[in-house]
């Protein structure tokens, strides 16, 4: 179980960490000066030089005249698919921030808001990789206060979790200083994660954009602290999640091609959710999600009527797709989808039809069932606000991911664009086979 200290418990934590000196420095220093304690402290102390910012290649689709080019090329802010509860994940990596004099922090704030604006209408989570924040690249305390105030209710309303990975005494002290202006409700959304292995219970790390230096730092911590490794998961006789489509069809008494989870969740949504505003954009109670998932995997009958929450059924459908051992669109189509933007508009439908036609039979059947169902959702978009474009934003990362790499922002956009064309033209696309 992860150590998830909540903000309301910070004061006791600080006493045990003996950080009164840190707080003193924070309170006595002028707000516009960055005389903050070094982040690379403790038993695994490193100099600022050793914690130098991680340099990455600019995203291939980023244009030099983009208004946020200087920020976007550093990939400080990334989008990393969905977490285990169906919420979009925004990643902020401190280790990729250059020295403060090389970074326009106003632009950084604007770019962060620009990125969030695409997702704040849905439930979302933020992962903050704290490692790599040094005395050289820390923003001013004044800027931090201004930044928090800039994020009005529009941004705070639907954020469901802020995961602070590899927290230090400094970050805990900083949050205590912020405590007077942070609401108790928002404070409860802040979770401390000491190891990447602990983050796994909330999202799939292998599909995330995790800086190399953060991974190395995590390995060094594990070497010193030797945390207990998680027990390997055993496949259950009635397992429904994490099982291949052919195996599920073989398990089914009637050998149905459409998996039970998809069939039942779609049926409930058709009955209760076609006109539900924000369907597929809201998360559900995480305890109920786990309860229903466990029921399916243990062969216990699931009746969504007893929960009376259409968002729960929607989350289970998305979770089922994300948990497939191989994405529904398969790894073989990954490179073709990523480069789909190069296909001429007049050839796009034909190209997708050829790509879809190459899928294994089970994948083709399930994909057609899914897009036909989502077509019904889009047909009611005047009420539920879920157009083909919005549905693509939600389902794109659940339909395709790379085999050996995390989905980054430059990969998500082509996937979503491909998915939108698929959703908007599915009758014509599937009629060719």
N, C-alpha and C positions, 0 to 999 in steps of 0.2 A: 504494500500500500504506500502511495506517495506521501511525502511530508507536505501537507498543504496548509501551512500556517495562514490564517486569515488576518486581514488588516486589524481587526478589532483586538487581536491578541499580540500586536506588535510590541506594546510597551513591556510586557513581561519578557518577551524574547530579547529585547534590547538590554534589559537588566542582566540577563544571563550571559549576553555577549560582551558586556562591559563596553558599551559604545558611547558613554557620556562625553568622552573627548571628541568623538566624531560629531555629535550633535552640537557641542560647543563651537567647533569650527564653523559649522553650517550657520549657526545663529549669529555669530559675531562678525563673519565676513560680510563685506558689502555685497549686495545682491548681484551687481554686474561684474564681480570678479570671480574667477574660477579657481579659488584656493582650496579646492576640495581634496580630501585624502585620496591617495593612490588606490585604484581599484584592484590592481594585481597584488593582493596582499595575502597574508596567512601563510600556512605551511607550504603552499604551492606558489610562493611569491615569485613574481616576474617583474622585470623592469619595464618601463614604458616602451623601450625599444623592442623588447621581446614580444610586447603586445601590439606591435604596429598593425595598422589597419590592413585587412585582407583585401587584396586587389583582385577584381574579377573582370572578365571581358564583357564589354557592353552587349546587351541583348541584340541578336542579329537583325531584328526587325525595328530597332530603334533608329529614328532618323536624326541626323545631326542638328536639324533646325527645329526639333521638338522643343517646346517652351520649357520642358522639364528635363532636357537632355542631361545636364550636369548631375542632376540628382538620380535620374532613372538609370544612368549608365553604371552607377555604383551598386545598384541592387540592394540598397539598404532596406527598402520596403518591397515585399514580394507577396504574391497570393499563392497559397499552397493547398488548393482543393478544399475538402471538407473534413471536419473532425468526426469522431465516432457517434456524434449526436446529430449529424446532418447540418452542421453550421459551417459556413465559409470561414477559412482560416487566413488571417493576415499576419505575416511574419515581419518583425523588425529586428535587424541584426546590428547591434552596436559595434561589432568588430569591423564593419565595413564603413564606418564613419571616418573620414579623414580628419586631420587636425582642424580645429575650429576655424582657423584663419583661411582654410581652403574650402570651407563649406558655407553656403548661404542658408542659414537656418530658417529664415522666413520662407525661402523656396522649399526647403525640406518639409516644413509644416503644411504649406499649400499642396505639395505633392502627396503627402499622407492623406490630407482631406480629399484630394482628387481621387485617390485610390479607393478610399473608404466610401465615397459617394456612390460608387457602383454597387455597393453591397449593404449599406446601412438600412435599406428598407427590409432586408432579411435579417434573421438572427445570425450573428457572427462572433468569432473569437479572435483574440490577438495573442500571438506568441512573441514574447520579447526575449531575445538571446542577449543576456547582460554581459557575458564575457567579452572583453575587448574594449570596454569603456575605460579610458585612461584620463590622466590629467591633461593630456594633449587634445583629446577630441570631445571632452564633455561640453555640452552647451551651457550657457550661463543659467544661474538659478532663476533670474528674471524671465528668461525665455521659457523655462519649464512652467512657470506660473502662467505666463501668457498663453502657452500652448494648451494647458489644461482648460483655461477659460474659453479658448477658441472652440473647444469641442463641446458644443451645446447639446441639448437634449436629443437632437436628431441623431447624434453619434453615440450617445450614452444609453439611449433607450433600448436598443437591440443588441448591444454587446453583452454576451452571456458569460464570458470568462476572459480574464487577462492572466496568461501563464507567464510568470517571471522565471526564466530558466537560469540556473546557476546564480542565485541571489547571493549578495555579500552583505556584510554588516552595513556598508555604506547605503545600499539601496533600501534596506530596512529602515535605516535612520532617516533617509530622505522621505520615505512614505509617512513617517511619524510627523515630520515637519509639515507635510502636506495635509495631515489629518484634519486640521480645522476647516479646510475647504473641500475635502472629499466627503461625499455623502456616505452614510452608513450602508445604503443599498449598493452603491458602487464598490465600496470597500470589500463587501462580501464576495465580489466577483474576482478579486485578486487572489491568485493561488501561487504559492512558491513551489517550484519543481527543482530538486537538487541534482537529479541525474536524468539523462535522456531516456533511460529505461523506465523511469517513473512517468514520463510524458506519454509513453505508449498506451497507458490506460485511457487517455483522452483522444489520441489521434495516431495515425500510422506514420511513424517517423521516416520510414523508407520512402514515402511519397512526398516528403517535405523538403523544402530548400533549407538545408542546415549547413552553414559555413564550415569549411574544412577545419579551421582553427578551433571552432567550437567542439567539433567531434574529437579532436586531439586532446583538448582540455578535459573533456568528459572522460576520455580514456585514462588520462593521468590521475583524475580524481578516483576513478574506479580502482586503479592500481594501488593507491594509498589506502582508500577506505574499504575496499573489498565488499561492496554491497552484495546482499543475497540475490542471486539471479532468479528471475521469475520461473515458476514451474512451467514446463512445456505443456501446451494445451492438448488434451486428448480428444480425438474425434468420437462423438457420441453416436450410438446406433441410429438415432432419428435426426442427426445433424442436418440443418437446413442452410445455415449460413457458412460461408467459406468452402462450399462444396461445388464441384464443377457441374455444369448443366447436364451432361450425359449421365453422371452419377446420380443426380437428383431424379432424372427421368427413370432410371433403372430402379431406384428405391420406391418410387410411387407405385402403389398397388395397381393403378390403371395405366401406368406408364405415360402419364400426361407430359406434354412437352413444356407446358407453362408451370413453373415452380409454384408450390402451394402459397408461399409468402406473397408473391406477386399477385396471384389470383385473388386471394382474400383481401389484401390491402387495396387493390384496385377496385374490387367490388364495393367495399365500404366507402371509398372516396367517390365513386360514381353515385352512390346513394345519398351521401351527406356532404360532399365537398366540392361539387362542380361550381357552386356559386360562392364558395368560401374565399373571401379576400385573402390573398397571401398564401394560398395553399402551396405547399412545398418550400415556402420561404421562412416558415416558422419552425422552431425546434419543439420538442416535447419534453416532458419531465424525464430526466435521465434515469430515474429509478424505474419508471414504467417502461422505458425503452429496454432496459436490462431485463426486466421481468418478462416482457413479451418475447424478447430474443431467447431467453432461457427456456420459455415454454415451447417455442418452436424446436429448439435443439434437443429437447428432452421428449418430444413426441406428445406434449400436452396440447389439447385443443385450444385454439385461440378464438375468442369471440370479441371483435372490436366493439360491438354494441355495448358491452359491459363497461368499457372505458369512456365512451361518449366523447372521444377526442379525435377528430379527423386528422389533426396534425400528427398524432401518434402513428396512424396508419401510413401517412405520407413519409414520415421518418423511417419506418420499417422498410418501405419500398426502396428508398434511396440507400439505406444501410445494406440491404440485400445485394444491390448492384455493386456497391463499393467493396463488399466482402468476397466477391467472386475471386477465385484463385487467379483467373485471367480476365481482363476487362471484356465486356460484352462485345466490343468492336475488335477485340483480339490485338495482341502485340504486333502481328504481321501488318496491320493497317496503320500503325502509329506514324511512321515516316510519311506515308501518303497523306494522312490527315493533316500533319504539321505543315506540309508544303501545299495544301489544298488552295491556299490563297493565290497561288501562281496560275491556277486553272482559269481560263477565260470564262466569263459569266455565261456565255452561250453553251459551254460544254460542262458546266458544273453538275447539272442533274444527271446527264449521261455518265459522267465520271463517278458520281456517288453510286449510281445504280450498278456499275461494274464492280466497284469496291464492295458494296453490300452483297452482291451476288457471289463473291468469293468466300463469304463467311461459311463456317460449318453449319449444317442444317439446324442444329439446336439453337445456335446463336441467331441465325436468320429469323427463325420462328419467334423467339422471345423478343427480338428487337422490333419486329413488326407488331407484335402484341403491345409492346410498350409505346411505340410512337403513335399507334392508332388510339390508344388510351389517352396519351398526352394531347392528341389532336382534339379529343373531346374537351379537355381542360381548356385548350386555347380557344375553342369555339365559344366558351363562356367568359372570355377575357374581359368583357365589359364590366362584369361583376367581380370576377376573382383577380383581375389585374395581371393574369399570367398569360402574356402573349408568347408566341413561339420564341421570340428573342429572350424573354425572361426565363422561360423554361430551359432554353439552351444554356443560359448562365448557370442554372442550378444543376442540370443533368450532364453537361459536357464533361466535367472532371470525373463523374461517376460512370461514364461510358468508356473512357479511355485514359490510360496512364502509361508511362514508359516502364519497360521491364527492369532496367538497371539504373534509373535516374528519377529524381523527384520532379514533379511538375513545377515548372517555374512560370512566371508571369508571361514570358515570351512564348511559352508552349500553350498556356491556357487560352489565350486569345484566339489562335488558329483552331483549337479544338471547339471552342464555343461557336465560332463562325461556321465551321463545318456542321455542327449539330443544329444550328439554326436553319441552315439550308435544308438539311434532312427533315426537320420537323415541318417546315413550311411546304415542302414538296413531296411528302411521303407517299401520297396516293399514286403519283406519276412514277416515283422511284421504284416502288415495289410492284407496280403493274408490269414492269419489263421482264420479270422472271417467269 
